[in-house]
């Protein structure tokens, strides 16, 4: 099995986890349909919203919220709960 190497900017979010990490929104921001600022906005989050992280691409984290909506959010807009 290949070893997972996280970018240093994402390592704190996923460190030591063998399951999806519980996250929270640090402020209001857009969740997008794909990683990148050119992707359409799927929905918005507000500060303190509970999120679950699943994977990442560069500085974008694939998340879902408590209502089951999913998308991609820029890493600086989230932190571990």
C-alpha positions in Angstrom: 0.0 0.0 0.0 1.3 3.4 -1.0 2.1 5.9 1.8 -0.1 9.0 1.9 1.8 12.2 1.8 -0.2 15.3 2.7 0.9 18.8 1.7 2.1 20.6 4.8 -0.9 23.0 4.6 -3.4 20.1 4.9 -1.5 17.8 7.3 -2.9 19.4 10.5 -6.5 18.8 9.2 -6.0 15.1 8.5 -3.1 14.2 10.9 -3.5 11.0 12.8 -6.9 10.2 11.4 -8.1 6.9 9.9 -11.6 8.2 9.3 -13.1 11.4 7.9 -12.1 14.4 10.0 -14.8 16.6 11.7 -14.3 20.2 10.5 -15.8 23.6 11.0 -16.1 26.7 8.9 -14.0 29.5 10.2 -16.2 32.2 8.5 -18.6 32.6 5.7 -17.5 31.2 2.4 -18.5 29.4 -0.8 -18.5 25.6 -1.3 -17.9 24.9 -4.9 -18.9 22.0 -7.2 -15.2 21.3 -8.1 -11.9 22.4 -6.7 -11.0 25.9 -7.9 -12.4 29.4 -7.9 -13.8 29.0 -11.4 -16.1 26.2 -10.4 -19.8 27.1 -9.8 -20.8 27.7 -6.2 -22.8 24.8 -4.8 -23.8 26.5 -1.5 -22.4 28.8 1.2 -21.3 28.1 4.8 -21.3 30.3 7.8 -18.8 30.6 10.7 -19.1 27.6 13.0 -21.0 25.3 10.5 -20.1 21.6 11.1 -18.5 19.9 8.1 -16.9 16.6 7.3 -13.8 16.3 5.2 -13.3 13.4 2.8 -10.3 14.1 0.5 -8.3 17.0 -1.0 -6.8 18.2 -4.2 -4.0 20.7 -3.6 -5.5 23.4 -1.3 -9.1 22.3 -1.8 -10.9 19.9 0.6 -14.0 17.9 -0.4 -16.6 18.2 2.3 -20.2 17.7 3.2 -22.4 19.5 5.6 -25.0 18.3 8.2 -27.7 18.6 5.5 -25.9 16.2 3.2 -24.8 18.8 0.7 -21.3 18.3 -0.7 -18.6 20.2 -2.5 -15.2 21.7 -2.3 -13.9 24.4 0.0 -10.6 26.2 0.2 -8.5 24.9 3.1 -8.1 28.4 4.8 -11.8 28.5 5.3 -11.9 25.5 7.6 -10.3 24.0 10.8 -10.7 20.9 12.8 -13.5 20.8 15.4 
